[in-house]
């Protein structure tokens, strides 16, 4: 059987403690994954060479990242004692996560684009200064002197299993010279392992990488021992680290589409944008819209969305028409379903998709469960479902006066505001509760990779210092 090892300073290590990965639909064993204990994680990170990438210039590492992009998508790359083609990778990724194969391919292409356009990504993160400044520590910029040092000597990431596209967020760390220690999601070791192998085949030293499948305790140890990190997870997972400046938290997004008074009167023109913002990528990303806010016509908008999304069926992951992912653990789907049904018992909200389908959103098929897209009409923006997020295409449609929007919507990773109203735009621009702001007909999931996403990785890893040097005549 295929075995996925730990990577200790880039060297494969098979541990006695292993977990088995099975096919989400059939239960067929697919692979075993070596598990690192907390002590190993802490010990290895403390021994990582934090300067292993310093012998390369940033531009050298950008070139290697571009080469890694091609290898990631085309090469047969090492995995354990064997090798893996790209198609093998996609099949295994879908098998253990339940994600449709078409979505797995789309997410892989997103990773390729970030790697191949890494120069543009770094340019956006650094705001375009001469990258040789990071090689020598200082340099000229806009008529003055600019100096940075790398505060994040070792970078770590605790990764999820819900969407492979999130791995595009940590890959720029290599071009920024930071060695990496990764804790993969339980069902999704495939993508980070393949990215590491692509980097190594492209000429990045293996000792720059640690790969540690581990427990929650091991993940916490990783976060404590690296200098800077990313953490992906639900609110319960991320809350203890919320105020730790060393940890960049990627939790629920509560992303939204907002209509102003004018666009609310012409909502039909925006229905495609709203529907795709909810359902793209199976609704599994923090950048999917989880609520739609409008000053009027809310019920009509909700009914039209429900009519469209109620047509989505629970199909096998290898079906080219599949639009939603299976829950490999049926208990998770049942728990989410129960949470929504319990909140619907509070007056003021109705599941319109259930009314149109005439059946429940929970579909159970042998070993797996699905949650069908759900659109809830909320009469009151204080209803418990007005601002919730779940791991499938779920959205509430909320009616709220335009003048009250900013106070009502709460924190949002992405807001798409369909408006030309300058006072509203100015208010949104000034809001500290919006991380990414799209003005106009831009889907919530459409990212610009030359701009920071939920934090600036460069600023997370580097700190500017005051610097003066005596000029020598």
C-alpha positions in Angstrom: 0.0 0.0 0.0 1.1 3.6 -0.7 2.8 5.1 2.3 3.3 8.9 2.9 6.2 9.5 5.2 7.1 12.4 7.5 9.7 14.7 6.0 12.3 15.6 8.6 14.5 18.3 7.2 13.4 17.0 3.8 14.4 13.4 4.5 11.6 10.7 4.5 10.9 9.0 7.8 8.5 6.2 8.5 7.2 6.1 12.0 5.6 3.3 13.9 2.5 5.3 14.5 0.5 5.5 11.3 -3.1 6.3 10.2 -4.9 4.8 7.3 -6.6 6.8 4.6 -9.6 5.3 2.9 -11.7 6.1 -0.2 -14.5 8.3 1.0 -17.2 6.4 -0.8 -16.1 2.7 -0.7 -14.0 2.5 2.4 -11.1 0.9 0.4 -7.8 1.5 2.1 -5.7 3.9 -0.1 -2.6 4.8 1.9 -1.0 4.9 5.3 0.4 8.2 6.7 3.3 8.3 9.2 2.4 10.4 12.3 4.9 12.7 14.1 4.5 13.0 17.9 4.7 16.4 19.6 8.3 15.9 20.8 9.5 15.1 17.2 7.8 18.3 15.9 9.4 20.5 18.5 12.8 18.9 18.3 13.0 19.0 14.5 11.9 22.6 14.2 14.4 23.7 16.8 17.1 22.1 14.7 16.0 23.5 11.3 18.7 25.6 9.5 16.9 28.9 9.3 19.5 30.3 6.8 19.3 27.4 4.3 17.7 29.6 1.6 19.9 32.7 2.2 22.5 31.5 -0.3 19.9 32.1 -3.1 18.7 35.5 -4.2 15.0 36.2 -4.1 15.1 36.2 -7.9 16.7 32.8 -7.9 14.0 31.4 -5.7 11.3 33.1 -7.9 12.8 31.2 -10.9 12.7 27.9 -8.9 9.1 28.6 -8.0 8.2 29.0 -11.6 9.9 25.7 -12.4 8.0 24.1 -9.5 4.7 25.3 -11.1 5.4 23.3 -14.2 6.6 20.2 -12.3 3.6 20.3 -10.0 1.2 20.0 -13.0 3.2 17.7 -15.3 5.9 15.7 -13.6 5.9 12.3 -12.0 7.1 13.2 -8.5 8.3 11.1 -5.5 5.8 10.0 -2.9 7.2 7.5 -0.3 9.0 4.7 -2.1 7.2 5.3 -5.4 6.3 8.2 -7.7 3.0 9.9 -8.5 1.8 11.4 -11.8 -0.5 14.5 -11.8 -3.5 12.4 -12.7 -2.7 10.0 -9.8 -2.5 12.9 -7.5 -5.9 14.3 -8.6 -7.5 10.9 -8.2 -6.2 10.3 -4.7 -7.0 13.9 -3.6 -10.7 13.3 -4.7 -10.8 9.9 -3.2 -9.9 10.9 0.4 -11.6 14.3 0.5 -14.8 13.6 -1.4 -14.2 16.7 -3.6 -15.3 16.4 -7.2 -12.5 15.7 -9.6 -13.3 18.8 -11.6 -12.8 21.0 -8.5 -9.6 19.2 -7.6 -8.2 20.1 -11.0 -9.4 23.7 -10.8 -7.7 24.1 -7.4 -4.5 22.5 -8.6 -4.5 25.1 -11.4 -4.9 27.9 -8.9 -1.7 26.7 -7.1 0.1 26.5 -10.5 -0.9 30.1 -11.3 0.4 31.4 -8.0 3.7 29.6 -8.4 4.1 30.6 -12.0 3.2 34.2 -11.3 5.1 34.4 -8.0 7.1 37.4 -9.2 3.8 39.4 -9.5 2.6 38.0 -6.1 5.9 39.1 -4.4 5.7 42.5 -6.2 2.2 43.0 -4.7 3.2 41.9 -1.2 6.3 44.1 -1.1 4.7 47.0 -3.0 7.3 46.8 -5.7 10.6 47.7 -4.1 13.8 46.3 -5.5 14.0 42.7 -4.3 17.8 42.8 -4.0 17.1 44.8 -0.8 16.1 41.5 0.8 19.3 39.8 -0.4 21.7 42.4 1.0 19.5 43.7 3.8 19.3 47.3 2.6 19.2 49.3 -0.6 18.0 52.5 -2.3 14.3 53.2 -2.6 12.5 56.4 -3.7 15.6 58.5 -3.0 16.1 57.0 0.5 17.4 53.9 2.1 15.2 50.9 2.9 16.2 48.0 5.2 14.4 44.8 6.1 15.4 41.7 8.2 13.6 38.3 8.2 11.8 38.0 11.6 10.1 34.8 10.6 13.2 32.6 10.5 11.1 29.4 10.3 7.6 29.6 8.9 4.9 27.0 9.8 1.4 26.2 8.6 -1.4 24.1 10.0 -3.4 23.2 7.0 -7.0 22.1 6.3 -8.6 19.4 4.2 -11.5 21.4 2.8 -10.0 23.0 -0.3 -6.5 22.4 -1.9 -6.5 26.0 -3.2 -5.5 27.3 0.2 -2.0 26.0 -0.3 -1.4 28.8 -2.7 -1.3 31.1 0.4 1.9 29.6 1.9 4.0 28.9 -1.2 5.4 32.5 -1.5 7.3 31.9 1.8 9.9 29.9 -0.2 10.7 32.8 -2.5 10.9 35.0 0.6 13.6 32.7 1.9 11.8 31.2 4.9 12.2 27.4 5.5 8.8 25.7 6.1 7.3 23.2 8.5 3.8 22.0 7.5 1.1 20.1 9.3 -1.2 18.7 6.6 -5.0 18.2 7.0 -5.8 14.6 7.9 -7.6 13.7 4.6 -5.4 16.0 2.4 -1.7 15.3 2.8 -1.4 15.0 -1.1 -1.2 18.7 -2.1 1.4 20.0 0.4 3.5 16.9 -0.1 3.4 17.3 -3.9 4.2 21.0 -3.7 7.3 20.2 -1.6 8.5 17.6 -4.0 8.0 20.0 -6.9 10.1 22.6 -5.1 12.8 20.1 -4.4 12.9 18.9 -8.0 13.1 22.6 -9.0 16.3 22.9 -7.0 15.2 24.2 -3.6 17.2 22.4 -0.9 15.3 19.6 0.8 16.4 20.7 4.2 14.2 23.8 3.8 11.1 21.6 4.3 9.4 19.8 7.2 6.2 17.8 6.7 4.6 16.6 9.9 1.2 14.8 9.9 0.4 14.9 13.5 -2.3 15.3 16.2 -3.9 18.5 17.5 -1.3 18.5 20.2 1.5 18.3 17.6 -0.1 21.1 15.6 -0.1 23.3 18.7 3.6 22.4 19.3 4.4 23.4 15.7 2.7 26.8 16.2 4.6 27.4 19.4 8.0 26.6 18.0 8.0 28.3 14.6 8.7 32.0 14.4 5.7 32.9 12.2 2.8 30.7 11.0 -0.6 30.3 9.3 -3.4 28.5 11.0 -6.5 27.3 9.1 -9.6 26.0 10.9 -13.0 26.7 12.3 -13.8 29.2 15.0 -13.1 26.6 17.8 -9.7 25.8 16.3 -8.6 29.3 15.6 -9.9 31.1 18.7 -7.1 30.3 21.1 -4.6 31.8 18.6 -6.6 34.8 17.6 -4.5 37.4 19.4 -1.1 35.8 18.9 0.8 38.1 16.5 3.0 35.2 15.5 0.0 33.4 14.0 -1.9 34.5 10.9 -5.4 33.1 11.5 -7.5 31.9 8.6 -10.9 31.0 10.1 -14.4 31.4 8.9 -14.8 34.2 6.3 -18.4 35.4 6.6 -18.0 36.8 3.1 -20.9 38.8 1.7 -22.5 40.3 -1.3 -24.1 43.7 -0.7 -26.7 45.4 -2.9 -27.4 49.1 -2.5 -30.8 50.8 -3.1 -30.2 51.1 -6.8 -28.9 47.6 -7.5 -31.6 46.1 -5.3 -34.2 47.3 -7.8 -32.3 45.5 -10.6 -31.3 42.4 -8.7 -32.0 40.1 -11.6 -28.9 41.4 -13.4 -26.7 40.3 -10.5 -28.2 36.8 -9.9 -25.4 34.9 -11.7 -22.7 36.7 -9.7 -24.5 36.1 -6.4 -25.2 32.4 -7.2 -21.6 31.6 -8.2 -20.2 33.5 -5.2 -22.2 31.1 -3.0 -21.6 27.9 -4.9 -18.2 28.1 -6.6 -15.7 25.4 -5.5 -18.5 23.5 -3.8 -19.1 26.4 -1.3 -16.2 25.1 0.8 -14.0 28.2 0.9 -13.9 31.2 3.2 -14.2 33.4 0.2 -17.6 32.0 -0.8 -20.5 34.3 0.0 -22.4 33.1 3.0 -24.9 35.9 3.1 -26.5 38.4 0.8 -27.6 41.8 2.2 -30.1 44.0 0.4 -32.3 47.0 1.4 -35.3 45.5 -0.3 -36.6 42.7 -2.6 -34.9 40.2 -0.3 -37.6 37.6 -0.5 -37.6 37.7 -4.3 -33.8 37.5 -4.4 -33.9 34.5 -2.0 -36.5 32.7 -4.0 -34.7 33.1 -7.3 -31.4 31.9 -5.7 -33.2 28.9 -4.1 -34.8 28.0 -7.4 -31.4 28.0 -9.1 -29.4 26.2 -6.4 -32.1 23.6 -5.6 -31.3 22.0 -8.9 -27.9 20.8 -7.7 -27.8 17.1 -7.0 -25.6 14.8 -4.9 -23.4 13.2 -7.5 -20.3 11.0 -7.3 -17.0 12.8 -7.1 -15.9 11.4 -10.5 -19.1 12.6 -12.2 -18.1 15.5 -14.5 -21.3 17.3 -13.4 -20.7 17.0 -9.7 -21.0 20.5 -8.0 -20.7 19.6 -4.3 -18.3 17.6 -2.2 -19.2 14.5 -0.2 -18.7 14.5 3.6 -16.4 11.5 4.2 -17.5 11.6 7.8 -21.3 11.5 7.8 -21.5 12.7 11.4 -20.1 16.1 10.4 -22.9 16.5 7.8 -25.5 15.4 10.3 -24.3 17.9 12.9 -24.3 20.8 10.4 -27.8 19.8 9.3 -29.0 19.7 12.9 -27.5 23.1 13.6 -29.4 24.7 10.7 -32.7 23.0 11.5 -32.4 24.1 15.2 -31.8 27.7 14.2 -34.8 27.6 11.7 -37.0 26.9 14.7 -36.4 30.6 15.6 -39.1 32.7 14.0 -38.1 34.9 11.1 -36.3 32.5 8.7 -37.2 29.9 6.2 -35.3 27.4 4.1 -36.6 28.2 0.6 -34.4 25.5 -1.2 -36.1 22.8 1.0 -39.5 24.1 0.0 -38.6 24.0 -3.7 -36.9 20.6 -3.6 -39.5 19.0 -1.4 -36.8 17.1 0.3 -34.3 17.5 3.1 -30.8 19.1 2.5 -29.1 16.0 4.0 -28.6 13.2 1.6 -27.0 10.0 2.9 -25.6 7.4 0.5 -24.0 4.3 2.0 -20.7 5.6 3.6 -21.0 9.2 2.7 -23.3 12.2 3.2 -24.0 15.3 1.2 -25.5 18.7 2.1 -27.5 20.2 -0.7 -27.2 23.9 -1.3 -29.4 25.9 1.1 -30.7 29.4 0.8 -32.4 30.8 3.9 -34.6 33.9 3.8 -34.1 36.0 7.0 -36.7 38.7 7.7 -34.6 40.0 10.5 -30.8 40.7 10.4 -30.6 39.7 14.0 -31.7 36.1 13.3 -29.2 33.4 14.2 -28.8 32.3 10.6 -28.3 35.8 9.2 -24.6 35.7 9.5 -23.4 32.1 9.6 -21.0 30.0 7.6 -21.0 26.3 6.8 -18.8 23.9 4.8 -21.2 23.7 1.8 -23.1 26.1 -0.4 -25.2 27.9 2.3 -26.3 31.5 2.2 -28.8 33.7 4.0 -30.5 36.5 2.3 -31.1 39.4 4.7 -33.0 42.6 4.2 -31.5 45.6 5.9 -31.7 49.4 5.3 -28.6 50.7 3.4 -28.0 53.2 6.3 -27.7 50.3 8.8 -25.6 47.9 6.7 -22.1 48.7 8.1 -23.3 48.2 11.7 -25.2 45.1 10.9 -22.9 42.9 8.7 -20.1 42.4 11.2 -16.6 41.2 10.2 -16.1 39.9 6.7 -13.2 38.4 4.8 -14.6 39.5 1.5 -17.4 42.0 0.7 -18.6 42.4 -2.9 -20.6 45.7 -2.9 -22.7 46.2 -6.0 -22.9 49.9 -5.8 -22.0 53.3 -7.4 -23.1 55.1 -4.3 -20.0 57.1 -3.2 -21.1 57.7 0.5 -21.6 53.9 0.8 -18.3 53.1 -0.9 -16.5 55.6 1.4 -18.0 53.9 4.5 -17.0 50.5 3.2 -13.5 51.8 2.5 -13.2 53.1 6.0 -14.5 49.9 7.7 -11.8 48.0 9.7 -14.1 44.9 9.6 -13.6 44.2 5.9 -10.4 42.4 4.8 -11.0 42.4 1.0 -13.3 44.8 -0.7 -14.7 44.4 -4.2 -16.7 47.4 -5.7 -18.9 46.4 -8.6 -19.7 43.1 -10.3 -16.8 41.0 -8.9 -17.5 37.6 -7.4 -16.4 37.1 -3.8 -14.2 34.2 -4.9 -12.2 36.2 -7.5 -8.9 37.0 -6.0 -6.1 39.2 -7.2 -3.0 37.3 -6.2 -0.8 40.4 -6.4 -2.7 41.7 -3.3 -2.5 40.4 0.2 -5.2 37.8 1.2 -6.2 37.9 4.9 -2.9 39.3 6.0 0.4 40.2 4.1 2.8 37.2 4.2 5.8 39.5 3.5 4.9 41.7 6.5 4.3 38.6 8.5 7.9 37.3 7.8 9.9 40.6 7.5 10.3 43.7 9.6 11.5 47.0 8.5 14.4 48.5 10.4 15.8 52.0 10.6 19.1 52.0 8.9 21.9 54.5 8.2 25.3 53.9 6.7 28.2 56.4 6.6 29.1 57.4 3.2 32.8 57.0 2.4 34.4 59.7 0.2 
